[in-house]
Amino acid sequence: MKIVKLTRESFGSILINMLKRSPDNYPAEEAAVAAILSDVKSRGDAAVFEYTKRFDRADIGPDNFIVTKEEEEEAYRAVDPELVEVIRKAIRRIRAFHEHERQESWFCTEEGMVLGQRVTPLARVGIYVPGGKAAYPSSVLMNVIPAQVAGVPDIVMCTPPGRDGKAAPTTLVAAKEAGVKTVYKVGGAQAVAAMAFGTESLPRVDKITGPGNIFVALAKKAVYGHVSIDSVAGPSEVMVLADETANPRYVAADLLSQAEHDELASAILVTTSMELAEEVSREVDGFLEKLSRREIIEKSLDRFGRILVADSMDEAIRAVNEIASEHLEIVTKEPFLLMTKIKNAGAIFIGEHSSEPLGDYFAGPNHVLPTNGTARFFSALSVDDFVKKTSIIYSSREALSALHEDVERFAGAEGLTAHANSVRVRFE
C-alpha cells in the first residue's frame, strides 16, 4: 500500500480523490436511470420484465415474478444446514440489539393542555438486497429486522434473479428465516422504480432501504420524495486509527476485508508510527498472494487505499473526523479514550479483537452505514428509520385563553391575518 506523510496538501488530495466515488459523479448513469424510472412508472410490469431480461438475462413474467414456496424449499436444500443455524443465531443477536432502539409514544399535561408524540410504524416497506457478484444474506437481516422491531406490518423484498430465473439460495433462506412474506425477483433501477411507483404486481411502498450498485443508488436518490429512502449509499469504506501498539497483521487483514468489496472500496490506515505503516504494507503484500479476490483488492488499494502517517495523535484524529468513514477501527493503547474524541464515523470498532466483519454479520448493530463522508450528518440504519412521529396537541378553552393574544401577535408579525383570526374568533 502507498505510504503517505499526512500533510495539509496530501490530505486535501485524498479528500478530492475520495469524492470521486460519490454517486453524484455519474451523469451518464444518472440519465440511464431516469429513463428506466420513467418507463417503469408509465408501463409497470411490462417494463420491469423487459429490463430484467435485458440486464439479468432472466425470463421473468407474471407467473414467476414472486418467489414460490417450492423455490424456498429448493433454496433450503441448496444451503448448508450449519449456515442456516448461523443465520438464526445472527437474527437473534441483531434483533436483541435493535430492541433497545424501540421508541414509545409519550404524552404530558400542563396547564390545561395535553401534548405528546405518537410513534407509529410505516405501513409498507421495500427492502432491496443486491445480487450479481455475490449474495448478501446479511443485508436481508440488517434491513428486515429493524423494520420488524419497529412494527412494520408489510415488508416486501426485491432481489435480482440469476439467468435461471431464480434468486440466490442464501438470500431466500435469510428472507424466510427473517420472516419476509413476499420476495420479488427483480433488481437494479427497475426494482427501485417498481417499489417507488407501484406496478400491477408490486404495490408501491412507503420507504425503500438497502444497498446496491451505482444504478440502485442513483435510482433511490431520484425517487426520494415519492417515497422515503434510508440513504444514497456509496462504495464500502474502512479506516483504521492505530499507534505503535497495534498488531500489523491484524490491521492489514482488516483493511483488506473491505477492499475486496469492489474496485471503488476505500481502505485507509491513519497511524502515528512509520514502523507500523511499513509493517502493515508488507503484511498486505503477503495476504494478497493468497486471497481469492486479489484483482479487485489491488485495484481498490491502488486508487483509494492509503497509509497516512501523522506527526501526532491529535493530527490523526482530525483526519479521521474529516474523512468520516463508514467503518472506523481504533487499535491503540487507549482506544476507549480516543473513541470519545471521534465525532464522525458510521460505526466504531474498539480494540484489536473488534474486527469490522464482526459488525457486518454478528455483533448486532446495523451494518447499513453512511458512506462518502455522510457520517458527518447521517446515522446507521435503525428502528427509527421505520417509524414516523406525529405531534399531538389538545388545548382546553382556558389554556388557549391564556395564550391567544401571544398567538395572535406572532401571527400578525408574520402578516398572516387568517392565522390570527382563527384564534381571535374563539374569544369574540
N, C-alpha and C positions, 0 to 999 in steps of 0.2 A: 504494500500500500504506500501511497505517496505521503511522506512526512513533511509537514509544513510548519514553519515557525509562525506562531499566532501573532500577527500584527494588524493594525487597522486596515492596511491595504489587502493583506491576504484574506482577512475575514470578510471584507467587502466583496472580494471576488467570489468567495464561497457562497455568500448570500445570493448574489446575482445568478450564480450557477444553479443554486437550489430552486430559484424561482422559475427556471426554465421547465421544471417538472410540473408546474401548475396547470390545471385544466383550462385556464384562461389563454393558454398559448397554442391552441389547436383550431385555428379558424376554418380550415378545410373540413375537419371532422365535425365542427360545430354546424356547418352548413348541411352536411350529410345527415346529421341527427335531426335538424329542423325539418328536413324533407320527410324523414321517417315518421316523426311525430305527427306532422300534418296529415300524412297518408293514413296512418292508423286511426287518427281522430275521425277522418271522413269515411273510411271504408271498413273499419273494425276488424273482425276476424279474418276477412279475406286478405287484408294487408299483412296481418300478423303471420298467417300461414305462408304467404309468399316470401316474406323476409326470412322466415325460419328455413325455408327451402334454399334460399339464396346464400345465407350466411352460415348455416349449420349443416347444410346438405341433408336435412331430415324432412321426411314427408309427414307433416303434422296437419291434421284436419279436425273437423268437429267430432269425429269418432274416437280420436286418440289424443286430444288436447290435454285432458286431465289424466293424471296418473291413476291407474286402476288398482283394485285390491290385489289382483293377480300380479301386477308389476311390483307391488310392495313385497309380496311373498317371495317373488323371484329375487328381489334385492336382498332379503334376509338370507336366502340360500347362498348368495354370492359373497356375503360379508363374513369374515372370521367371527365366530361367536365370542371370542375373547375381546375383539374390538367392540362388539355390541355392549359387553359389560363395562368396558372403559367409557363408552358414550353415556351409559346410565350413571356411572359414578360422576362424570363431569356434569351431567344435568343436575344431580343433587347438590353439588358444590356451587354451581352457578346460580341455581335457584335460591339457595340459602343466603348467598351474598346479596342478591337483588331484593330479597325480602326486607332487608334493612333499609332499602330506599323507599319503601312504600309510604305514601303520604295519605293522611286522612283529612276529610273536610273539617272545618272548625268554625265556631260561632262565638261571639261575645256580645254582651249587652252593656249599654252605657247611656244613661240619661234619656230613656225613652226610645232608644234605637237598638236594633238588632243588626249587627254587621258580621260578615263572615266570608268564607271562601269554600265553595263546593268543588270537590275534586271528583271528576268523572272520567272514566276511560274512553278512549276513542272507540268508535263503533266498528270500524273495519280497517285493518292494516295489511299492507302488502310487503312481504319480505322478498328481497332479491338475493339469490345465492348463486355466485358465479360458477362456471364450469370451464370448459376449454382446456387450458394447460394442466389443470389439476382439479380435484374435487375438494370441497371445503365443508365437511360436515360441522366443523367447529363454528363456521359462520351461521349455520342454521340455529345452533343452540344460543349463540350470543345475541341474535336478533329476536328469536321467538320467545325465549324465557322471560326477559323483562316485559314484553308485551303481555304475556300471560299473567305475570305477577301484578301488572297494572290493572288487569281485569278486562282486557280487550276481548269481546265475545267472538269476533270473527277474524281469524288470521289466515291469510292465504299466502302461498309461496310460488314464486316463479324461478325456474332454473333451466338453463339451455339443455336440449337433448343432444345426444351423440348422433352420428349418422344412422344408427339403427333405430332412431326414434325413441330411445329410452334415456331416462335421466340416470346420473351416476348412482350406483347402488348405495354407497356410503351416505350420500346426501339424502336419499329416500329413507334409509334406516334412521338417520338422525332426525328427520322430519317426523317420522312415525313415532319415535320414542319421545320426542318433544311435544307431541300432541297436535301436530298440524293436520287438519282435516282435508284440505284441498291443495294439491300441487299441480301447477300448470307447467307444461313443457314448452317454455319459451324463454329466450334470453335476449341480451342486448338492448338497444334503444327501443325496439319494438315491445319488449316486455314492460319497460317503464311507461311507454305510451299507453299500453293496454290497461295497466293499473291506474294510471292517472285519469284517463278519459272514459274508460269502460268500453267493452265490446259486447257483442251478442252473448258471448260465453263467459266473459270475465267482468263482473260488475266493478265499477270504479271504487277505489279505496280512499280513505281519508289521509293516509300517510304512507310513504314508501321509505323503507330503510334497507341497508345492506350495501356491501362493497361491490365493485365491478370494474371493468376496464374503462378506458377513456370515453367510449361511446355511452356506457351506462352513466358515468359521472356527468357528462355533458347533458344527457337526457334528463337526469334528475334536476340539474341546475335549471333547465329550460321549463320544466313542468312545475317548479316551485311557485306557489301562488294558486295554481289549480288544485294542488294537494300540498300537504306538508312533506318535508323530507328530513332525514337526520342530518346530513351534511353532504358536501361535494368532496368525496374522498379522493386523495391523490395517491401516488405510489408509497409503499411502506418505508418507514424510517426507523433507525435505531441510533442512539447516541450513548456513548459510554463516557462517564466522567471518572477518571482514575488517577491515583497517585502512585508513588513508588512501591506501595504495599500490595498492589494488585497482582494477580496471577496472570501473566501474559497469555498463557494458553487458553484460559477461560475467556479472557477478553476477546481474543481472536475468534474463538468459536462463536461467541455471541454476536459479534459483528457480521459474521458470515451467515448467521441464521436469518437475517433479514435481507442480506444482499442476494440470496438465492430466489427471492420472490419474483423479481423481474429486472430487466436491464435499467429501469428508472429508479429502482430502490436506492436508498441512501444509507450508508453506514459510516459513522464518524466517531472517532475517539478523540476526546479532549483530555490532555494529561499535562502534569507539571514535570514529568520525568522523561528526558530524552532516552535514557536507557530502556525504560518500559516501551517507548514508542518503537525503538529498533527491534526489541524482542517480539513485540506483537506483530510487526511487519514480517519477521521471519516465520512466526507461527502461522500466519495467514498463508504464506507461500507453501508451507508444509501441508496444511489442510487441503489446499487446492489440488494437490496431487491425487487425492482420493475421494473428493466429493463429486456426487453424480451430476450436479447442475453447474459444473465448472465454467462452462462458456457464459452462462447468464451472470454468474458471480463476477467473473473477470470484467465483463462489460460494465456492470454496476459499479464495481470498485474503481475502475478507470475513470468513469465520468462523475460519479457522485460519492466516492469513498475517499476519506482523508484522515490522516492522523495529525492533529493540531497540538503543538507543544507550546504551552503558555508559561510565562515567567512566574506567575503566582496563581494560587487557587482562586483568588478574587477575580482575576482576569478570566480564568477558565469558566467560572460561574456566570460572568457577564455574557460570555459567548453562548453558553448553554441556554440562558434565558432569552437571548436574542433569536436563536435558531428555533426554539420552542418545538422540540422534536416530538414525534408521535410516542416513541418509547425512549425512556431515559434510564440507564443503569448507573448507579452510584457505587463504585468499588474503591473505597478509600479507607483510611484509618478510622475516621469518624463519620460514617455515612449518614447516620441519623441527624447529626448536627448540620451537615451540608444540605440535607433534604429540606430543612427549614428555610434555606436561602433560595430554593428553587421556586420560581413563580410561574414558569411556563413549561408545561410538559403534559402530554396526554395521559401517560401513566409512568409512575416512578417505581423502579425496582431497586431495592436496597440490599447491599451486601453481595458477596461473591457467589452465593448459592441461590440467588433470586434471578435465575436466568430468564430472559424475555419469553422464551417459548412456554414457560410455566404459566405466564399470563395469557398466552394465546389459547391454551387448551384447558387448564385445570385449576388454577388458583381460585377463580370465582369472579373477580372483577371483569368487566366487559372488555373485549379486545377490539371493538369498533371505536376507534380513537381519532381525534383531529390530526390532520396532516398539513404539510406545506405551511407551517408556521401558524396555523389557525388555533393551536393550543393557547395562544395569547387571549382568545376570547370564546373558544368552544370547549365543551366537556366530552367525556366518554358517553357513549350511548347508555341510557339508564331507564328506569321505570318512569322517570319524569317525561321522557320522550313520548310516552304512550298515554298520557293523560292530558286533560285540559282543565283549567281552573276558572271558575265563574264566580265573580263577586256577588255577594248577597247583601241587599240593603233594605231594611224596614225602618220607617220612622213613624212615630205617633204624631198627632197634631201638636202636642205640647213640645216635642223635641224640634219639630220644624218651626214652631213659633219662635223658639229661642235663636234660630239660625237664619230665618228667612231674609232679614234685612241684609245680612252679610252676603247671602247668596245673590240677592238682587243687585247689590253693589258690585260684586265680582262680575256678574253678567253684564251690567251696564258698562263696566270698564272695557269689556271686550266688544261692546256695541251690539250685543245680542239681546235685543229688547224682548223677543219672544221667550227667551230663557227666563228673563226676569219676570215676565208676565205670568209664566207657568206657576211660579211660586206666589206671586202677589195676589192672584185671584182667590187663593185659599183664605186670605185674611181681609177681603173687602167687606 
